[in-house]
Amino acid sequence: SLTGLRISSIFVIFIVSTIFTIFPLLSKSFKWIKMPLYVYLFARHFGTGVIISTAFIHLLDPAYLQIGAGSCVGAHDGWDFFPWVPALIMGSVFLIFLTDVLSDVVVQRKYGIGKNHIPMNDEVIRAIVRVEEEEQEEEIEKSQDQRGFRSQIAAFLILEFGIIFHSVMIGLNLGAVGELEFKTLYIVLIFHQSFEGLGLGARLSGIPWPREQVSFIWAYLMCLMYGLVTPISIAIGISIRHQFNSNSFNVNVISGVLDSISCGILIYSGLVELLARDFIFNSNPQRDLKQLMVCIMSIVAGAGIMSAIGKWA
């Protein structure tokens, strides 16, 4: 029955999305699960394309349809008085930018390494300072690792936050959608959540986690959080499907605002944190052209496939 199929979607999407998200971490944690380099590069950059496509195809366009000037909401209560969708996206981008800058400043001030001024006219003092520097090399390395970890985990949390916003709305919609649309949307969302999960997992596995096992457990918890959000939303959607009207004024307002905010987060994360840092600001001056082409083609594939899925979800 369709009710049984709706209930099965809770468990199927949870299992599939969690497996795809957690697999890159497992391959990093357990050496016997060997992920070939090009498979990892494909997963990592395919996910980048998925995230960018999610921003423009799955969030930007629906936001205009929900609260844009040409929508039902836009024609009432003065919503067409101001271009709210681009304003919310711009505000979200600036908020994430400020968060990124301030978090980087805090991390630098806490874990930054000061320069020692060595007096060049005294050989004895210079030798003492040299010994002290050698003793502090392991501590300096730890501080640099901690600084890199904190910066990257902050960027990842912002990215996951934006994706979770979107996952809540599509989960509610799947749980409450009518019989004709359910089967198609069900199949599409399995691929949708799997691709997004793969991108998140690949990004998470690339973060320089501290060597303590307790710290690395948080990475698995983040994967689990992504895996749980959509199924929980589906369950809520199923329970309220007789009262839930996805085309109502209030639902369109809430969904449109959340989509706009999420769009800004993913645009910033996709273009700045992922594309720019991986390619434009890459500190490696000598690049393997074969790897570079694989990475670029993976991005295009991720964006293209996710854009095609946008026809249904």
C-alpha atoms as one frame of an Amber mdcrd trajectory, in Angstrom:
protein
   0.000   0.000   0.000   1.007   3.624  -0.397   1.007   4.077   3.385   3.539
   1.256   3.717   5.618   2.823   0.957   5.579   6.167   2.753   6.758   4.504
   5.972   9.468   2.588   4.086  10.836   5.885   2.746  11.786   6.885   6.297
  14.117   3.918   6.671  15.350   3.664   3.074  16.407   7.314   2.848  17.992
   7.144   6.309  20.060   4.067   5.412  21.093   5.214   1.934  21.967   8.806
   2.842  23.874   7.747   5.969  25.881   5.084   4.112  26.887   7.497   1.336
  27.827  10.179   3.883  29.813   7.933   6.182  31.680   5.870   3.556  34.481
   8.429   2.885  35.098   8.616   6.650  35.239   4.838   6.958  37.759   4.621
   4.134  39.931   7.133   5.970  39.569   5.490   9.394  40.122   1.889   8.302
  43.053   1.219   6.007  41.578  -2.058   4.768  38.796  -0.034   3.131  40.953
   1.406   0.392  39.423   4.168  -1.691  41.493   4.766  -4.846  42.739   8.336
  -5.267  40.614   9.089  -8.306  37.500   7.665  -6.660  38.090   9.997  -3.706
  38.722  12.969  -6.018  35.543  12.163  -7.937  33.466  11.910  -4.741  34.923
  15.113  -3.302  34.434  17.280  -6.383  31.224  15.629  -7.560  29.850  16.757
  -4.197  31.004  20.307  -4.905  28.988  20.316  -8.132  25.992  18.877  -6.279
  26.150  21.614  -3.634  26.420  24.419  -6.201  23.537  22.966  -8.214  21.476
  22.612  -5.035  21.930  26.333  -4.390  20.899  27.563  -7.825  18.459  24.896
  -9.068  16.925  23.415  -5.906  16.792  26.555  -3.749  17.018  29.759  -5.804
  14.315  28.932  -8.332  11.845  27.499  -5.752  12.382  30.553  -3.532  11.246
  32.843  -6.367   8.269  30.589  -7.045   7.284  30.674  -3.362   7.783  34.317
  -2.355   8.871  36.103  -5.542   6.932  38.970  -7.050   5.164  36.648  -9.488
   4.060  34.159  -6.816   0.798  33.998  -4.863   2.647  35.282  -1.792   4.231
  38.082  -3.805   0.817  39.360  -4.820  -0.414  39.769  -1.231   0.385  41.803
   1.873   3.054  43.916   0.219   5.494  41.067  -0.483   6.057  42.520  -3.958
   7.119  45.831  -2.400  10.717  44.652  -2.122  12.839  41.921  -3.845  12.949
  39.706  -0.777  14.572  36.633  -2.345  17.833  38.296  -3.482  17.861  40.417
  -0.321  17.657  37.347   1.908  20.325  35.572  -0.157  22.625  38.605   0.021
  22.060  38.945   3.763  22.806  35.261   4.238  26.021  35.541   2.192  27.226
  38.533   4.222  26.320  36.838   7.507  28.297  33.708   6.578  31.164  35.892
   5.354  31.292  37.764   8.673  31.047  34.492  10.595  33.905  33.071   8.519
  36.104  36.142   9.045  35.418  36.451  12.771  35.936  32.741  13.421  39.239
  32.908  11.535  40.324  35.909  13.624  39.435  34.108  16.858  41.296  30.978
  15.770  44.362  32.988  14.733  44.431  34.885  18.014  44.066  31.691  20.030
  46.335  29.407  18.019  48.498  31.918  16.145  52.253  31.661  16.505  54.196
  34.771  17.430  57.593  35.564  15.926  60.592  35.502  18.196  62.976  38.432
  17.827  66.459  36.987  18.086  69.223  39.454  19.012  71.817  39.074  16.272
  74.666  40.538  18.319  74.834  37.926  21.028  75.819  34.359  20.079  74.973
  32.907  23.479  71.410  34.246  23.533  70.969  33.204  19.912  71.979  29.635
  20.778  69.579  29.540  23.732  66.713  30.732  21.558  67.596  28.108  18.928
  67.360  25.344  21.546  64.043  26.696  22.780  62.702  26.796  19.244  63.678
  23.177  18.661  61.900  22.169  21.854  58.771  24.030  20.785  58.584  22.602
  17.232  56.100  19.792  18.203  53.910  22.309  20.066  53.972  24.673  17.065
  52.952  21.864  14.734  50.053  20.960  17.041  48.923  24.580  17.142  48.956
  24.811  13.347  46.972  21.578  13.048  44.452  22.833  15.593  44.118  26.126
  13.757  43.517  24.403  10.419  41.003  22.040  11.979  38.985  24.765  13.668
  38.780  26.875  10.508  37.711  23.967   8.320  35.197  22.513  10.772  33.532
  25.932  11.112  33.175  26.132   7.322  31.790  22.580   7.195  29.211  23.239
   9.911  27.937  26.237   7.966  27.681  24.073   4.853  25.823  21.285   6.674
  23.505  23.815   8.302  22.447  25.121   4.881  21.862  21.626   3.512  19.870
  20.591   6.578  17.477  23.526   6.068  16.761  22.199   2.602  16.513  18.576
   3.786  13.817  19.480   6.318  11.566  20.997   3.666  11.956  18.203   1.103
  11.365  15.621   3.846   8.126  17.287   4.908   7.054  17.531   1.279   7.735
  13.843   0.594   5.782  12.780   3.673   2.764  14.929   2.828   2.718  14.902
  -0.993  -0.222  13.383  -2.861  -0.347   9.849  -4.229   0.417  10.764  -7.847
   3.632  12.616  -7.049   4.887  10.412  -4.213   6.494   7.529  -6.125   8.440
   9.774  -8.486   9.577  12.072  -5.678  10.563   9.070  -3.529  12.939   7.705
  -6.172  14.376  11.132  -6.960  15.040  11.929  -3.290  16.976   8.687  -2.812
  19.481   9.928  -5.413  19.227  13.519  -4.159  20.126  12.643  -0.571  22.777
  10.132  -1.632  24.628  12.643  -3.809  24.485  15.377  -1.180  25.622  12.901
   1.470  28.549  11.771  -0.660  29.677  15.356  -1.073  29.361  16.086   2.638
  31.195  12.909   3.616  34.058  13.559   1.201  34.440  17.098   2.543  34.281
  15.906   6.138  36.927  13.240   5.549  39.308  15.891   4.205  39.294  17.864
   7.472  42.485  17.348   9.558  40.774  15.857  12.606  42.775  15.594  15.857
  44.283  12.186  16.427  42.202  11.561  19.530  39.523   8.982  18.741  36.957
  10.847  20.867  37.251  13.887  18.603  36.811  11.840  15.446  33.575  10.381
  16.819  32.016  13.817  16.265  32.593  13.363  12.527  30.422  10.246  12.567
  27.790  12.066  14.611  27.647  14.788  11.948  27.063  12.130   9.299  24.329
  10.630  11.442  22.708  14.040  11.903  22.494  14.507   8.128  21.121  10.985
   7.742  18.416  11.552  10.366  17.088  14.992   9.400  15.204  14.018   6.251
  13.657  10.780   7.656  12.449  12.642  10.745  10.947  15.320   8.496   9.288
  12.611   6.374   7.754  11.084   9.511   6.423  14.497  10.553   5.063  15.040
   7.039   3.265  11.683   7.111   1.701  12.438  10.485   0.354  15.833   9.369
  -0.296  15.109   5.694  -4.062  15.572   6.033  -3.575  19.042   7.548  -0.431
  20.013   5.623  -0.971  22.052   2.469   2.306  22.638   0.675   0.708  25.445
  -1.355  -0.715  27.403   1.576   0.339  31.000   2.157   2.181  30.339   5.443
   4.002  27.263   4.146   5.158  29.182   1.067   6.429  32.048   3.209   8.356
  29.764   5.573   9.697  27.588   2.765  10.637  30.576   0.592  12.492  32.338
   3.396  14.344  29.166   4.433  15.202  28.346   0.811  16.583  31.857   0.295
  18.723  31.676   3.448  19.959  28.188   2.549  20.696  29.343  -0.988  22.953
  32.120   0.295  24.770  29.695   2.594  25.364  27.158  -0.183  26.381  29.790
  -2.750  29.041  31.099  -0.374  30.131  27.622   0.696  30.177  26.233  -2.842
  31.961  29.109  -4.541  34.273  30.324  -1.769  34.899  27.412   0.604  34.930
  24.700  -2.060  35.722  25.987  -5.566  37.976  28.929  -4.679  39.958  27.173
  -1.945  40.402  23.982  -3.958  41.420  25.615  -7.228  42.053  29.369  -7.102
  43.868  29.542  -3.741  45.475  26.105  -3.907  48.971  26.439  -2.452  50.348
  23.690  -4.716  51.850  25.496  -7.732  52.557  22.301  -9.700  49.356  20.492
 -10.484  48.846  17.146 -12.091  46.848  18.063 -15.216  45.182  14.658 -15.296
  43.964  15.071 -11.710  42.868  18.631 -12.470  40.750  17.484 -15.422  39.206
  14.676 -13.347  38.310  17.182 -10.624  36.755  19.660 -13.057  34.817  16.961
 -14.900  33.569  15.625 -11.547  32.259  19.083 -10.615  30.480  19.405 -13.965
  29.011  15.894 -13.595  27.743  16.616 -10.076  26.199  19.932 -11.102  24.689
  18.444 -14.270  23.116  15.384 -12.650  21.793  17.347  -9.684  20.360  19.956
 -12.061  18.544  17.212 -13.975  17.081  15.919 -10.685  15.752  19.452 -10.143
  13.021  18.701 -12.682  11.292  16.573 -10.018  12.639  17.812  -6.653
